[in-house]
Amino acid sequence: MKTITVRFDRQSGQAVKPVHGICNGPLSESGLIDTSAFYEEIGIPFIRLHDTDTPTSRTLVDISRIFPNFDADESDPANYFFEHTDQLLLAIDRLGAKPIYRLGESIDHSIFKRYARPPKDFEKWTRICVNIIRHYNEGWAGGFTLGISYWEIWNEPDLGPKMWTGTLEAFNDFYATAARELKKRFPHLKFGGPGHCAFGEEKVKAFAENCAKHGAPLDFYSFHYYSPSDTELLQMALDARRWLDESGFPDTEIHLNEWHYNPYGGALWGMGPVEQNEAIRFMRGLESAAFLNTVLIGWQDTPIDRAFYYTVTTTRWGLYDDRTPNKTYYGMQAFGELTRYGERVAAAGNLPEGSRTLAGRNAAGDLAILTACWKSGPLEIAFDIDGIERFGSIEVRMLDPTHDLEKVFSAGTVSGPLKVRTVSESSVILIEMKKSRPDPAEK
């Protein structure tokens, strides 16, 4: 028997950190598919705009999509094509989610690497970005006032010629040039990057220290990782904080803006198509759903500021297939439900390694408990909840092989520990408790 103790009256004074951001917006196939209802159900707080419009083109926000002729006059609104991108940004705005707009290009798998080349004129490229920001924040060229705060410069320059055909040192100088000029024009906005695809001290410090050398802003540092280990993802947040502090950027936010469970490591990329598709199918299943929750819970006590799961759209990496939710969708939904109980309360127990729990309460005094059991095997858990008799409605929902976050137990009142049994190697438990009478202290 495992025990989780929840002290309802011991509030942390801290909010539940909404680190369940997502890559890609709710429109795909050039706007023909709209999955906004799924986004609303999960309550996604932040959306990173990279690989947009998947699987059609993944170019919806790219500079080359919006300003297709780089030799044209960048001051003339007629040389910009905003219409498709407008649809995406307005759909996100209707959801109430906050976009992180990636200024740059999608990965280029072509022979010629046309879009992965360094811009031939850094200053002109930056002026084009200025006009894109003006369109979405200042109404330029028939635009909008969406108040987009976060603007990421480029993506995975360390990947090589598919994303940047120049040297990494040249990229760092490019970033410094663009970020410095953009910050002069928009001092109230946040600029960062570069979405490193590999994470390490030398790379982080070289990038940050080059920013310091050139007086360039680094409002947020972003990187990517597809991991088999929950502790690795938690440690990365601590390492990034330390290296940025040592480089003179103690206030820089940390964004892990592509991540996913990958138990296969680098071997995944060497698999044949059939084997790889089967592996990625597994990575959308129950084990992955429990993994993403144990990571999201663990990040509550690290310096990470934003995180973006890759991805939510209809691709094989997504939370649903052909608009049919998979297990990772319900896993993300479970965490989204918990964030609606905004303030953390004390919760601790003797769960197996890799499994974690998080509790929160809302302004009405209702309580929610989220427990991720990742590769723990079947468990019997006793939830020892302080003041459980004060709750007049208790509901337990389960994500396991036969339940998609469905109700498995409900009661008006419970006395003593609430006991929940799991039956699978991995599972997710969500308990919601509605208050029925005032606390004694409230009388």
C-alpha positions as CSV (number, residue, x, y, z in Angstrom):
1,M,0.0,0.0,0.0
2,K,1.3,3.4,-1.0
3,T,0.2,6.6,0.8
4,I,-0.2,10.1,-0.4
5,T,-0.9,12.7,2.2
6,V,-2.7,15.9,1.1
7,R,-2.8,18.8,3.6
8,F,-5.7,20.9,2.3
9,D,-5.0,23.7,4.8
10,R,-1.3,23.9,3.9
11,Q,-1.4,26.2,0.9
12,S,2.0,26.9,-0.7
13,G,1.1,30.5,-1.8
14,Q,2.3,29.3,-5.2
15,A,0.2,28.8,-8.3
16,V,0.2,25.6,-10.2
17,K,2.6,26.3,-13.0
18,P,0.9,26.0,-16.4
19,V,3.7,24.2,-18.3
20,H,1.4,22.3,-20.6
21,G,2.1,24.5,-23.6
22,I,1.8,22.9,-27.1
23,C,3.6,23.3,-30.5
24,N,1.2,24.2,-33.3
25,G,-2.1,25.9,-33.5
26,P,-5.6,24.6,-34.1
27,L,-5.8,25.0,-37.8
28,S,-4.2,22.6,-40.3
29,E,-4.5,21.8,-44.0
30,S,-4.5,25.5,-44.8
31,G,-7.4,26.1,-42.4
32,L,-9.6,23.3,-43.6
33,I,-9.2,21.4,-40.4
34,D,-10.1,23.2,-37.1
35,T,-9.5,21.4,-33.9
36,S,-10.1,24.3,-31.6
37,A,-12.5,22.3,-29.4
38,F,-9.7,20.0,-28.4
39,Y,-7.5,22.9,-27.4
40,E,-10.4,24.3,-25.3
41,E,-11.0,21.0,-23.6
42,I,-7.3,20.8,-22.5
43,G,-7.1,24.5,-21.6
44,I,-3.8,25.0,-23.4
45,P,-2.1,28.2,-22.1
46,F,0.7,28.8,-24.6
47,I,1.1,27.8,-28.3
48,R,4.5,27.8,-30.0
49,L,4.2,28.5,-33.7
50,H,6.7,26.3,-35.5
51,D,5.9,23.5,-38.0
52,T,2.5,25.1,-38.4
53,D,-0.1,23.9,-40.9
54,T,1.3,20.3,-40.5
55,P,1.1,18.1,-42.4
56,T,0.5,20.1,-45.5
57,S,3.5,22.4,-45.6
58,R,4.7,23.4,-42.1
59,T,5.4,26.9,-43.3
60,L,2.4,29.0,-42.2
61,V,4.4,31.5,-40.1
62,D,7.7,31.3,-42.0
63,I,9.3,34.5,-43.2
64,S,9.5,33.0,-46.7
65,R,5.7,32.3,-46.7
66,I,4.7,35.8,-45.6
67,F,7.4,37.7,-47.6
68,P,8.1,35.3,-50.5
69,N,10.3,37.6,-52.6
70,F,13.3,38.7,-50.4
71,D,14.4,41.2,-53.1
72,A,11.1,43.1,-52.9
73,D,10.5,46.3,-51.0
74,E,9.9,45.4,-47.4
75,S,8.2,48.7,-46.7
76,D,5.3,48.0,-49.2
77,P,2.4,46.0,-47.6
78,A,1.6,44.6,-51.1
79,N,4.7,42.4,-50.9
80,Y,3.4,40.5,-47.9
81,F,1.0,37.6,-47.8
82,F,-0.6,37.5,-44.4
83,E,-4.0,35.9,-45.0
84,H,-3.4,32.3,-44.1
85,T,-1.3,33.2,-41.1
86,D,-4.0,35.7,-40.0
87,Q,-6.5,32.8,-39.8
88,L,-4.2,30.9,-37.5
89,L,-3.4,33.8,-35.2
90,L,-7.1,34.7,-34.9
91,A,-8.1,31.2,-34.1
92,I,-5.5,31.1,-31.3
93,D,-6.7,34.5,-30.0
94,R,-10.3,33.1,-29.8
95,L,-9.0,30.3,-27.6
96,G,-7.5,32.8,-25.2
97,A,-4.1,31.1,-25.5
98,K,-0.9,33.0,-25.8
99,P,1.3,32.4,-28.9
100,I,5.1,32.3,-29.0
101,Y,5.8,33.3,-32.6
102,R,8.8,31.8,-34.2
103,L,10.5,34.2,-36.7
104,G,12.4,32.1,-39.2
105,E,11.9,29.0,-41.3
106,S,10.7,25.4,-41.0
107,I,13.1,22.5,-41.5
108,D,14.2,22.2,-45.1
109,H,14.6,18.6,-46.4
110,S,15.2,19.6,-50.0
111,I,18.5,19.2,-51.8
112,F,19.2,22.9,-52.2
113,K,18.3,24.0,-48.7
114,R,16.9,27.3,-50.0
115,Y,15.2,28.3,-46.8
116,A,17.9,27.2,-44.3
117,R,20.5,29.5,-45.7
118,P,21.5,32.5,-43.6
119,P,19.6,35.6,-44.8
120,K,21.8,37.5,-47.3
121,D,21.0,40.8,-45.6
122,F,20.6,40.5,-41.8
123,E,19.3,44.1,-41.5
124,K,16.6,43.7,-44.1
125,W,15.5,40.4,-42.6
126,T,15.1,42.2,-39.3
127,R,13.0,44.9,-41.0
128,I,10.7,42.3,-42.4
129,C,10.3,40.9,-38.9
130,V,9.5,44.4,-37.6
131,N,6.7,44.6,-40.1
132,I,5.3,41.2,-39.2
133,I,5.3,42.3,-35.5
134,R,3.6,45.5,-36.5
135,H,1.0,43.6,-38.5
136,Y,0.0,41.5,-35.5
137,N,0.4,44.0,-32.7
138,E,0.0,47.4,-34.2
139,G,-2.5,46.9,-37.0
140,W,0.0,47.6,-39.8
141,A,-1.2,46.5,-43.3
142,G,-4.7,45.8,-42.3
143,G,-3.5,43.9,-39.2
144,F,-4.5,43.4,-35.6
145,T,-3.6,44.4,-32.0
146,L,-3.2,40.9,-30.6
147,G,-0.5,41.8,-28.0
148,I,1.8,38.9,-28.8
149,S,4.6,39.2,-26.3
150,Y,7.0,36.4,-27.2
151,W,9.0,36.3,-30.4
152,E,11.5,33.5,-31.0
153,I,14.4,34.0,-33.5
154,W,15.0,31.0,-35.6
155,N,14.8,27.3,-34.8
156,E,17.5,24.6,-34.3
157,P,20.5,26.4,-35.9
158,D,22.7,23.6,-34.5
159,L,20.9,20.9,-36.4
160,G,23.0,21.6,-39.5
161,P,22.2,22.4,-43.1
162,K,18.5,21.4,-42.8
163,M,18.0,24.4,-40.5
164,W,21.1,26.6,-40.9
165,T,23.8,26.1,-43.6
166,G,26.3,28.5,-42.0
167,T,28.4,28.1,-38.9
168,L,27.0,28.2,-35.4
169,E,29.2,31.2,-34.6
170,A,27.7,33.0,-37.6
171,F,24.2,32.2,-36.3
172,N,25.0,33.6,-32.9
173,D,26.0,36.9,-34.6
174,F,22.9,36.8,-36.7
175,Y,20.7,36.4,-33.6
176,A,22.6,39.3,-31.9
177,T,22.0,41.6,-34.8
178,A,18.3,40.8,-35.2
179,A,17.5,40.7,-31.4
180,R,19.2,44.0,-30.7
181,E,17.4,45.8,-33.4
182,L,14.0,44.3,-32.7
183,K,14.4,45.2,-29.0
184,K,15.2,48.8,-29.9
185,R,11.9,49.0,-31.9
186,F,9.8,47.0,-29.4
187,P,11.4,47.4,-26.0
188,H,8.2,46.1,-24.3
189,L,8.3,42.7,-26.1
190,K,10.3,39.6,-25.3
191,F,12.9,38.2,-27.8
192,G,14.8,35.0,-27.4
193,G,15.8,31.7,-29.0
194,P,17.3,29.9,-30.6
195,G,15.6,26.6,-30.1
196,H,18.8,24.6,-29.8
197,C,18.1,20.9,-30.8
198,A,21.0,19.7,-28.6
199,F,21.5,20.9,-25.0
200,G,24.9,21.4,-23.3
201,E,26.9,23.9,-21.3
202,E,29.3,24.9,-24.0
203,K,26.5,25.6,-26.5
204,V,24.3,27.5,-24.0
205,K,27.1,29.6,-22.7
206,A,28.6,30.4,-26.2
207,F,25.2,31.7,-27.3
208,A,24.5,33.7,-24.1
209,E,27.9,35.2,-23.9
210,N,27.8,36.3,-27.5
211,C,24.5,38.1,-26.7
212,A,26.3,39.8,-23.8
213,K,29.3,40.7,-26.0
214,H,27.0,42.4,-28.6
215,G,24.5,43.9,-26.1
216,A,21.7,41.8,-27.5
217,P,18.7,40.9,-25.4
218,L,18.0,37.3,-24.3
219,D,14.6,37.5,-22.7
220,F,14.1,33.8,-23.0
221,Y,16.4,30.9,-23.9
222,S,14.8,28.0,-25.7
223,F,15.9,24.4,-26.4
224,H,14.5,21.0,-27.4
225,Y,14.8,17.5,-26.1
226,Y,13.1,14.2,-26.8
227,S,13.8,12.1,-23.7
228,P,13.5,8.7,-22.2
229,S,14.1,10.1,-18.7
230,D,11.9,12.3,-16.4
231,T,14.8,13.2,-14.2
232,E,16.9,14.3,-17.2
233,L,14.2,16.8,-18.2
234,L,14.0,18.1,-14.7
235,Q,17.8,18.5,-14.4
236,M,18.0,20.3,-17.7
237,A,15.9,23.2,-16.2
238,L,18.3,23.4,-13.3
239,D,21.4,23.3,-15.6
240,A,20.0,25.9,-17.9
241,R,19.3,28.3,-15.0
242,R,22.9,27.8,-13.7
243,W,24.6,28.3,-17.0
244,L,22.5,31.4,-17.9
245,D,23.2,32.9,-14.5
246,E,27.0,32.3,-14.9
247,S,26.8,34.0,-18.4
248,G,25.2,37.1,-16.9
249,F,21.5,36.4,-17.7
250,P,19.9,35.7,-14.3
251,D,16.5,37.1,-15.5
252,T,16.3,35.1,-18.7
253,E,13.3,32.8,-18.9
254,I,13.8,29.1,-19.7
255,H,11.7,27.6,-22.4
256,L,11.8,23.9,-23.3
257,N,9.7,24.5,-26.4
258,E,9.9,21.0,-28.0
259,W,9.7,17.9,-25.9
260,H,8.3,14.4,-26.1
261,Y,8.8,11.0,-24.5
262,N,11.3,9.0,-26.5
263,P,12.4,5.7,-24.9
264,Y,14.3,4.8,-28.1
265,G,16.9,7.6,-28.0
266,G,18.8,8.2,-31.2
267,A,18.0,4.7,-32.4
268,L,14.5,6.1,-33.4
269,W,15.9,8.0,-36.3
270,G,17.8,4.9,-37.7
271,M,14.7,2.7,-37.9
272,G,12.9,1.8,-41.1
273,P,9.6,3.4,-41.9
274,V,7.4,0.6,-40.5
275,E,9.4,0.1,-37.4
276,Q,9.6,3.9,-36.7
277,N,5.9,4.4,-37.2
278,E,5.2,1.6,-34.7
279,A,7.6,3.2,-32.2
280,I,6.0,6.6,-32.5
281,R,2.6,5.0,-32.1
282,F,3.8,3.6,-28.8
283,M,5.1,7.1,-27.9
284,R,1.5,8.3,-28.2
285,G,0.2,5.7,-25.8
286,L,-0.4,5.2,-22.1
287,E,3.2,5.0,-21.0
288,S,3.8,8.3,-22.7
289,A,0.7,9.9,-21.1
290,A,1.9,9.0,-17.7
291,F,5.4,10.2,-18.5
292,L,4.2,13.6,-19.7
293,N,2.3,14.0,-16.4
294,T,5.1,13.0,-14.1
295,V,7.4,15.5,-16.0
296,L,4.8,18.3,-15.8
297,I,4.4,17.7,-12.1
298,G,8.1,17.6,-11.5
299,W,8.7,20.8,-13.4
300,Q,6.6,22.6,-10.7
301,D,9.7,22.7,-8.5
302,T,12.3,23.7,-11.1
303,P,13.2,27.0,-12.7
304,I,11.5,26.2,-16.0
305,D,9.1,29.0,-17.1
306,R,7.5,27.6,-20.3
307,A,7.3,24.2,-21.9
308,F,5.7,23.1,-25.2
309,Y,4.9,19.5,-26.0
310,Y,5.5,18.4,-29.6
311,T,2.9,18.3,-30.8
312,V,-0.9,18.5,-30.8
313,T,-1.8,18.3,-34.5
314,T,-2.9,15.4,-36.7
315,T,0.7,14.3,-37.4
316,R,2.1,11.0,-36.0
317,W,3.6,13.0,-33.2
318,G,0.2,14.5,-32.2
319,L,-2.2,14.1,-29.4
320,Y,-4.8,12.8,-31.8
321,D,-4.9,10.9,-35.1
322,D,-7.3,12.0,-37.7
323,R,-9.1,14.0,-35.0
324,T,-9.4,10.9,-32.8
325,P,-7.8,11.6,-29.4
326,N,-5.1,9.1,-28.2
327,K,-3.8,8.4,-24.7
328,T,-1.4,11.3,-24.6
329,Y,-4.4,13.6,-25.4
330,Y,-6.2,12.4,-22.3
331,G,-3.0,12.7,-20.3
332,M,-2.6,16.3,-21.3
333,Q,-6.3,16.9,-20.5
334,A,-5.8,15.5,-17.0
335,F,-3.0,18.1,-16.3
336,G,-5.1,20.8,-17.9
337,E,-8.0,20.0,-15.5
338,L,-5.6,20.2,-12.5
339,T,-4.4,23.7,-13.5
340,R,-7.9,25.0,-13.1
341,Y,-7.4,24.5,-9.4
342,G,-4.9,27.3,-9.4
343,E,-3.2,27.3,-6.0
344,R,-0.9,24.4,-4.9
345,V,-1.5,22.6,-1.6
346,A,0.9,20.3,0.2
347,A,0.9,16.7,-1.2
348,A,3.6,14.1,-0.6
349,G,3.9,10.3,-0.5
350,N,5.9,7.2,-1.0
351,L,5.2,6.6,-4.7
352,P,7.7,4.5,-6.7
353,E,10.5,6.3,-8.5
354,G,9.3,8.2,-11.6
355,S,5.7,8.7,-10.2
356,R,4.6,12.0,-8.7
357,T,1.5,13.8,-7.4
358,L,0.3,17.4,-7.4
359,A,-2.6,18.9,-5.6
360,G,-4.4,22.3,-6.0
361,R,-7.4,24.2,-4.7
362,N,-9.6,26.8,-6.3
363,A,-11.1,30.0,-4.9
364,A,-14.3,28.1,-3.9
365,G,-12.2,25.7,-1.8
366,D,-12.6,22.7,-4.1
367,L,-9.6,20.3,-4.3
368,A,-8.0,18.3,-7.1
369,I,-5.2,15.7,-7.0
370,L,-3.3,14.5,-10.0
371,T,-1.1,11.4,-9.6
372,A,1.1,10.1,-12.5
373,C,2.1,6.5,-12.1
374,W,4.8,6.0,-14.7
375,K,6.1,2.4,-15.2
376,S,5.2,1.8,-11.5
377,G,3.2,-1.4,-12.0
378,P,-0.2,-1.9,-10.4
379,L,-0.6,0.0,-7.1
380,E,-3.0,0.4,-4.3
381,I,-2.8,4.0,-3.1
382,A,-4.4,5.5,0.0
383,F,-5.0,9.2,-0.3
384,D,-4.9,10.6,3.3
385,I,-6.7,14.0,2.7
386,D,-6.9,16.4,5.6
387,G,-10.5,17.4,6.2
388,I,-11.9,14.9,3.7
389,E,-15.3,15.0,5.6
390,R,-15.7,18.6,4.4
391,F,-16.2,17.6,0.8
392,G,-19.7,16.7,-0.4
393,S,-18.8,15.3,-3.8
394,I,-15.8,13.1,-4.7
395,E,-15.0,11.8,-8.1
396,V,-12.1,9.6,-9.2
397,R,-11.2,9.5,-12.9
398,M,-8.7,7.1,-14.4
399,L,-6.5,6.9,-17.5
400,D,-5.4,3.3,-18.1
401,P,-5.8,0.7,-20.8
402,T,-9.6,0.6,-20.5
403,H,-10.4,4.2,-19.3
404,D,-9.8,7.5,-21.1
405,L,-9.9,9.7,-18.1
406,E,-13.4,8.3,-17.3
407,K,-15.0,8.2,-13.9
408,V,-14.3,5.0,-11.9
409,F,-15.6,6.1,-8.5
410,S,-17.9,8.7,-7.1
411,A,-19.4,9.4,-3.7
412,G,-21.1,12.1,-1.7
413,T,-18.8,11.8,1.3
414,V,-15.9,9.6,2.3
415,S,-14.5,9.1,5.8
416,G,-10.9,8.0,6.3
417,P,-8.3,7.6,3.5
418,L,-9.6,7.4,-0.1
419,K,-8.3,4.2,-1.6
420,V,-7.6,3.9,-5.3
421,R,-6.2,0.8,-7.1
422,T,-4.4,0.9,-10.5
423,V,-4.2,-2.2,-12.7
424,S,-1.6,-1.4,-15.4
425,E,2.1,-0.7,-15.7
426,S,1.4,3.0,-16.2
427,S,-1.7,5.1,-15.3
428,V,-2.9,8.6,-14.4
429,I,-5.4,9.3,-11.6
430,L,-7.4,12.5,-11.3
431,I,-9.4,13.1,-8.1
432,E,-11.8,16.1,-7.9
433,M,-13.5,17.0,-4.6
434,K,-16.2,19.7,-4.2
435,K,-16.6,21.4,-0.9
436,S,-19.9,21.1,0.8
437,R,-19.6,23.2,4.0
438,P,-17.5,26.1,5.3
439,D,-14.2,25.4,7.0
440,P,-14.4,26.0,10.8
441,A,-12.0,28.9,10.3
442,E,-14.5,30.5,7.9
443,K,-17.4,30.6,10.4
